[in-house]
Amino acid sequence: MPDRDHPQPASQGNIGSCSTTSNRYNNLASRTPPTTHNASASPSKQKSSISPASAARLAQEWTVALSAEDTNGDEQQRRYIVENPPSHLLRDKNTRKINQNKKLLSPFQTKQCSITRTDTRVARSTYSYIQEISNEALLDEVWLQSSCPFNISIKLRTLQQSIARGGWMDTDCLNFAIRKMFLDDVDRFEGTNYLGWRHFINLDFASYALAGGEFWVPEHQLGHFIGTHIHYDVSQSHQILIPLHLVNHYALYAFDMENKKISILDSLSALGPFNESRISRHNKTCHTIAYHLAECMRLAFPGWDEDIPSWGIEVVENIPEQQNSDDCGFLVLNFMRNWNGLRLINFISKDSNDLRCTFLLDLLTFKTNEASLPDWVKLQLSQLRD
């Protein structure tokens, strides 16, 4: 399968080969087809041909329902409704509109959204370059910055420490990656009613909720649910994804707002360091997060009333388990990106180097980065395929 939706311009090294291929095609096209002894001079008896692309289109069994409506007497207007639309309908998001459906299936079950594109060569070379920087002045430079809805600034030193082998994921780096996932979804699905199918909440919500007492002020947490930076109605989202930071460990709670259940995705082995099961590790904290989530939803959306703490809790098994004590943050981000309410839709590597290289490349490709990256890094990123 192709790695991208649109062809990339040929590099300088390929210009000659492209030109040769083009000339061969033109020479073949200009030739007169050879005649046979049984060929007729009458064009009506010449055999027609169907291109492979046309045959493929004819062979596809997409059901199209046609409904006619009378308008002004004689004129009729037809509406063409494509049932179970193929994933390519999401590409032209300005003109394609999918009919609203309360039971809308996850857009992340479609082929288009089940493909990850990572340029391993660029990721590894960029990773090595960053890890070799030792100049103190350079390490104090801000490489990543985003000011909306609140400011997150990440210096090279923080980034370097987070991606180091054996390093611990910095909370600002994780929040920055979550913001990128949110904005990527807005960019991909704006103009369709898949926008807001899932909603990301950063680490701050769970941290304040678990701290409780004077630290918990629900009115201060409403920015996670409403505001000019959120382009959809969160009360209509099918999934609300909330990561949390426990004692030296990251995990994910996925709230299925349609089926009223809570899924726990924890990369720590089934029996933790204290021989406790995943459900026993999360039972209390999960109910706490659920209670505060319901509290904020009622404040943000008057009339909304769901008893989230009473929902069933399931622990998702057969997910990648961390091979050490340092990779949980990287795995949580992969869980958030790939959880569709039923399963993880893409393969997730458990290799520490792969997790860190992919994470680094994901942060550096943040489209609205307000900081300036070094020219060499920009050159590396320009080699990535869209």
C-alpha positions in Angstrom: 0.0 0.0 0.0 1.2 3.6 -0.6 2.5 5.4 2.5 0.7 8.6 1.7 -2.4 10.0 0.1 -0.6 12.3 -2.3 2.5 11.7 -4.4 5.6 13.5 -3.5 7.5 15.6 -6.0 10.5 13.8 -7.5 13.9 14.6 -6.0 16.7 15.9 -8.1 18.1 12.3 -8.2 14.9 11.0 -9.7 14.3 13.6 -12.4 16.2 11.6 -15.1 14.4 8.4 -14.4 11.0 10.1 -14.3 11.8 11.7 -17.7 12.9 8.4 -19.2 9.7 6.7 -18.0 7.6 9.5 -19.4 9.3 9.3 -22.8 8.8 5.5 -22.9 5.1 6.0 -22.2 4.8 8.7 -24.9 6.5 6.5 -27.4 4.2 3.5 -26.7 1.1 5.7 -26.8 2.1 7.1 -30.2 2.5 3.7 -31.9 -0.2 2.4 -34.2 -1.7 -0.9 -32.9 -0.7 -3.8 -35.0 -3.4 -5.3 -37.2 -4.4 -9.0 -37.4 -5.7 -11.0 -40.3 -9.2 -11.2 -38.6 -9.4 -7.5 -37.7 -12.3 -5.6 -39.3 -12.0 -2.1 -40.7 -15.3 -1.3 -39.1 -14.8 0.5 -35.8 -18.1 -0.9 -34.5 -16.6 -4.3 -34.3 -13.4 -3.3 -32.4 -13.2 -4.7 -28.9 -13.6 -2.2 -26.1 -11.4 -2.3 -23.0 -12.0 -1.3 -19.4 -9.1 0.1 -17.4 -8.2 -1.7 -14.1 -9.2 1.3 -12.2 -12.6 1.4 -13.8 -13.1 -2.3 -13.3 -12.2 -1.9 -9.6 -14.8 0.8 -9.3 -17.4 -1.3 -11.0 -16.6 -4.3 -8.8 -17.1 -2.4 -5.5 -20.4 -3.2 -3.8 -21.2 0.0 -2.0 -24.9 0.4 -1.3 -26.2 3.7 -2.5 -29.7 4.7 -1.4 -31.5 7.1 -3.7 -34.4 9.0 -2.4 -36.5 11.5 -4.5 -38.3 14.5 -3.2 -40.8 16.6 -5.1 -39.9 20.2 -5.4 -42.2 22.8 -7.1 -44.4 20.2 -8.8 -42.6 18.8 -11.8 -39.0 19.1 -10.7 -37.5 16.4 -8.6 -34.4 16.5 -6.4 -32.4 13.4 -5.6 -30.4 12.9 -2.5 -27.5 10.4 -2.7 -26.8 8.8 0.6 -23.7 6.5 0.9 -24.2 3.9 3.6 -21.1 2.7 5.4 -18.9 5.3 3.7 -15.4 4.3 2.7 -12.5 6.0 4.5 -11.6 8.2 1.4 -14.7 10.3 2.0 -12.9 11.8 5.0 -10.2 13.3 2.8 -12.1 16.2 1.3 -13.4 17.4 4.7 -14.7 20.7 3.3 -17.2 19.2 1.0 -17.9 15.7 2.5 -20.5 15.6 5.3 -21.5 12.4 7.1 -25.0 12.2 8.3 -25.4 12.6 12.1 -25.9 9.3 13.8 -26.2 8.7 17.5 -24.7 5.2 17.1 -21.9 6.5 15.0 -19.1 3.9 14.7 -15.6 4.8 15.5 -13.9 6.6 12.6 -10.7 4.9 13.8 -12.0 1.5 12.5 -11.6 2.8 9.0 -8.7 1.8 6.8 -7.4 5.4 6.4 -7.1 6.0 10.2 -5.6 2.6 10.9 -2.3 3.3 9.3 0.7 4.9 11.1 3.3 6.6 9.1 6.7 6.8 10.7 10.0 7.5 8.8 12.3 5.3 10.9 15.5 6.7 9.3 14.6 10.3 10.0 13.4 9.5 13.5 16.6 7.7 14.5 19.0 10.3 13.0 17.1 13.1 14.7 17.1 11.2 18.0 20.9 10.7 17.8 21.5 14.3 16.9 19.5 15.6 19.9 21.0 13.2 22.4 24.6 14.3 21.4 24.0 18.0 22.2 25.9 18.9 25.4 26.3 22.7 25.1 24.6 24.2 28.2 23.3 27.3 26.4 21.7 25.2 23.7 20.1 22.9 26.2 18.4 25.9 27.8 16.7 26.9 24.5 13.0 26.4 24.1 12.3 24.0 21.3 8.5 23.5 21.8 5.9 26.0 22.8 2.2 26.3 22.6 0.2 29.1 24.3 -3.4 28.1 23.8 -5.4 27.3 25.9 -2.5 27.7 28.4 1.2 28.0 27.9 3.5 24.9 27.6 7.2 25.5 27.0 9.7 22.7 26.7 13.4 23.3 26.7 15.8 21.0 24.9 17.2 19.8 28.2 13.7 18.6 29.3 13.1 16.9 26.0 16.5 15.3 26.0 16.0 13.9 29.5 12.6 12.6 28.7 13.7 10.6 25.6 16.9 9.3 27.1 17.1 5.6 27.5 16.0 5.0 31.1 14.7 8.6 31.3 11.3 9.5 32.8 8.6 11.1 30.7 8.2 14.7 31.8 4.6 15.7 32.5 4.8 18.8 30.2 6.1 16.7 27.4 3.2 14.3 27.8 0.6 17.2 28.0 2.2 18.7 24.9 1.8 15.4 23.0 -1.9 15.2 24.1 -2.5 18.7 22.8 -1.0 17.6 19.5 -3.4 14.6 19.3 -6.3 16.9 20.0 -5.4 19.3 17.3 -4.6 16.6 14.8 -8.1 15.2 15.3 -9.6 18.7 14.8 -7.6 19.1 11.6 -8.5 15.7 10.3 -12.2 15.6 11.1 -13.3 19.2 11.0 -16.3 19.5 8.7 -17.5 16.0 9.5 -19.5 14.7 12.5 -16.6 12.5 13.4 -15.1 15.7 15.0 -15.2 15.2 18.7 -15.9 11.5 18.5 -13.2 11.2 21.1 -12.0 13.9 23.5 -8.6 14.2 25.2 -8.0 15.5 28.7 -4.5 16.1 29.9 -2.8 15.0 33.1 -3.8 18.1 35.2 -7.4 17.0 35.6 -6.6 13.6 37.2 -3.8 15.2 39.3 -6.1 17.7 40.9 -8.9 15.2 41.2 -6.8 12.7 43.1 -5.2 15.4 45.3 -8.7 16.5 46.3 -9.4 18.8 49.3 -8.3 22.4 48.7 -6.6 21.5 45.4 -9.9 20.4 43.8 -12.0 23.3 42.5 -14.3 22.0 39.7 -14.9 25.4 38.2 -11.1 25.6 37.6 -11.3 22.4 35.5 -14.0 23.5 33.1 -11.4 24.5 30.5 -11.0 20.8 29.8 -14.6 20.6 28.6 -15.7 24.0 27.2 -14.0 27.0 25.6 -13.2 28.6 22.3 -10.3 26.2 21.8 -12.8 23.2 21.7 -14.6 23.1 18.4 -17.3 20.6 19.3 -19.7 19.6 22.1 -17.9 17.4 24.5 -21.2 16.2 26.0 -21.8 14.4 22.6 -18.4 12.7 22.5 -18.4 8.9 22.4 -15.0 8.6 24.2 -13.4 10.7 26.9 -9.8 9.7 27.5 -8.1 10.7 30.8 -4.5 9.8 31.6 -3.3 9.8 35.2 0.0 9.8 37.0 0.2 7.5 39.9 3.3 6.9 42.0 6.0 6.7 39.3 3.5 5.3 36.8 1.2 6.4 34.0 -2.1 4.8 33.1 -5.2 5.6 31.0 -8.9 5.6 31.8 -11.2 5.5 28.8 -14.8 6.6 29.5 -17.2 5.1 26.9 -20.0 7.7 27.1 -22.2 5.7 24.6 -22.1 2.3 26.3 -21.6 3.6 29.8 -18.5 1.8 30.8 -14.9 2.6 31.9 -11.9 0.8 30.4 -8.6 0.8 32.2 -5.4 0.5 30.1 -2.4 -0.1 32.2 0.9 -1.3 30.7 2.1 -2.6 34.1 2.0 -6.4 34.3 -1.2 -8.0 35.6 0.5 -8.5 38.9 2.3 -5.3 40.0 5.3 -5.0 42.3 3.1 -5.6 45.3 1.4 -8.7 43.7 -1.9 -6.7 43.2 -4.1 -7.1 40.2 -4.8 -4.3 37.8 -8.4 -3.9 39.0 -7.3 -3.7 42.7 -4.7 -1.1 41.8 -7.2 1.2 40.1 -10.5 0.5 41.8 -10.4 3.5 44.2 -8.7 6.0 41.9 -11.1 5.1 39.0 -14.1 5.9 41.1 -12.6 9.1 42.2 -11.9 10.2 38.6 -15.4 9.1 37.5 -17.0 11.1 40.3 -15.1 14.3 39.4 -15.7 13.8 35.7 -19.4 13.7 36.3 -19.2 16.8 38.5 -17.5 18.8 35.8 -19.8 17.6 33.1 -22.9 18.8 35.0 -21.3 22.2 35.5 -20.2 22.5 31.9 -23.4 21.2 30.4 -26.6 22.1 32.4 -29.1 19.3 32.0 -26.5 16.6 31.5 -27.0 14.0 34.2 -25.2 10.6 34.1 -24.1 8.6 37.1 -20.6 7.8 35.8 -19.3 6.3 39.2 -22.0 3.6 38.8 -20.7 2.5 35.4 -19.1 -0.9 34.9 -15.3 -1.1 35.0 -13.2 -3.4 32.7 -9.5 -3.9 32.7 -8.2 -4.2 29.1 -6.0 -7.3 28.8 -3.7 -8.3 25.9 -2.2 -4.9 25.6 1.6 -4.2 25.3 3.2 -4.4 28.7 6.2 -2.2 29.6 9.5 -4.0 29.8 10.9 -1.6 32.4 9.7 1.1 34.8 10.3 4.0 32.4 8.2 3.3 29.3 4.7 3.7 30.7 4.3 7.3 29.6 5.2 6.5 26.0 2.8 3.5 26.0 -0.1 5.6 27.5 0.2 8.1 24.6 0.0 5.1 22.1 -3.0 3.8 24.0 -4.7 7.2 23.7 -4.0 7.5 20.0 -5.1 3.9 19.1 -8.0 3.0 21.5 -11.3 2.9 19.5 -13.5 1.8 22.4 -13.1 -1.9 21.6 -9.4 -2.5 21.0 -6.1 -1.0 20.0 -6.2 -0.5 16.2 -2.5 -0.4 15.5 0.6 -2.4 16.4 2.4 -0.8 19.3 6.1 -1.5 19.7 7.4 -2.4 23.2 11.0 -1.5 22.2 12.2 1.4 24.3 14.2 3.0 21.5 11.3 2.8 19.0 8.9 4.3 21.5 11.2 7.2 22.2 12.1 7.9 18.5 8.5 7.9 17.5 7.5 10.1 20.4 10.3 12.7 19.6 9.3 12.9 15.9 5.6 13.3 16.9 6.4 16.3 19.1 8.7 18.0 16.6 6.1 17.8 13.9 3.7 19.9 15.9 2.2 22.2 13.3 1.6 25.3 15.4 4.9 25.2 17.3 5.6 28.8 18.4 9.3 28.1 19.0 12.0 27.9 16.4 13.8 24.7 15.7 17.4 24.5 14.5 17.9 24.5 10.7 19.2 20.9 10.7 16.1 19.6 12.5 13.9 21.5 10.1 15.8 19.9 7.2 15.3 16.5 8.7 11.6 17.0 9.2 11.2 18.3 5.6 12.1 14.8 4.4 9.0 13.3 6.1 6.2 12.2 3.9 2.8 13.8 4.4 
